Amino acid sequence: MVRGRKTLTVRVKTAKYHKPSSNRWLERQLNDPYVAESKRLGYRSRAAFKLIQLDEKYKFLGKGRTIVDLGCAPGGWTQVAVMRNKGSGQVVGIDILECEPVNGAVLICQDFTTADAPDKLKALLNGPADIVMSDMAANTTGHQQTDHLRTMALVEAAYQFAKEVLAAGGIFIAKVFQGGAEGGLLADMKKNFAKVSHFKPDASRQGSPETYVVAQGFRGNNSF
């Protein structure tokens, strides 16, 4: 999928005013084939390939889907969703950060966890959603357990929203950190979906604790 994987490693010289962590980030960017390929194809972030690889495995994107993208900035997942909708369907997204407009999508700049955010998204939808996908993650503190708990709170909020808007047979996808979805949440997903699994795309950085929980075949039947 990713062309032009280089064997030559680019090294960044330590600059006087750069922290070592900044140099490591820059070096990683320069040597990341997904970064280069995202620029070549016009995706706003390398994260677009995570969604592409999730779709290659689970085959949920396609013409005419109604899709909600939670944590949409900078827009890579939204771009993929719109392209695979082939000019039909609906894509709605939200993020606490500003996101440049994406043709074919409606995006809101707001914290999803604020009280009125879910209702704003529902008001934009033309009907039940086929897909609710969340690439949201809390800002990391460096403390693994704290980061996991904060991100799980976002996953739970996204999951609650998905149960309220998904059409029968719909799919819910959310980023989780190492350890995957917690027991209670996983048990509830298994009650409400036909199949629940975890998947780590190749495009996730090596050593990253992230993975994705994928819940397929929603058993509910929303109408609003």
MOFEN-V764895 format. One line per field, one symbol per residue. phi: phi as a letter, one per 30 degrees, with the letter a starting at -180 (. if undefined). psi: psi as a letter, one per 20 degrees, with the letter a starting at -180 (. if undefined). Layout:
BEGIN
phi = ???
psi = ???
END
This chain:
BEGIN
phi = .cdidccdcdccddceccdeddddddddddccddddddddciddaddedddedddddchcdleidcbcccidddjdddeddddddhibiabbbbadcdbeecejbccccaddddecdeddddddddleddbcbbcdadedcjcedddddddddddddddddeddbddeidbbbbdbcejiddeddddddddcbdbbbcbcddddddidddbbcbcciecdadba
psi = gorkpqipppppqpqhjpqhhgggggggghjohhgghhghijqiqihhhggghghhgimhqrpjqoppoplhqjjghggggggiiljabppprqqhqppqqppjqpqpoqphiqhighhgghhhqiaqqhpoppkqqqpqiiogggggghhhhgghgggggghhiqrpirqppqprrpiaqqggggghghhiqhpprqpoqhipqpipiqrppooqmpiamqp.
END
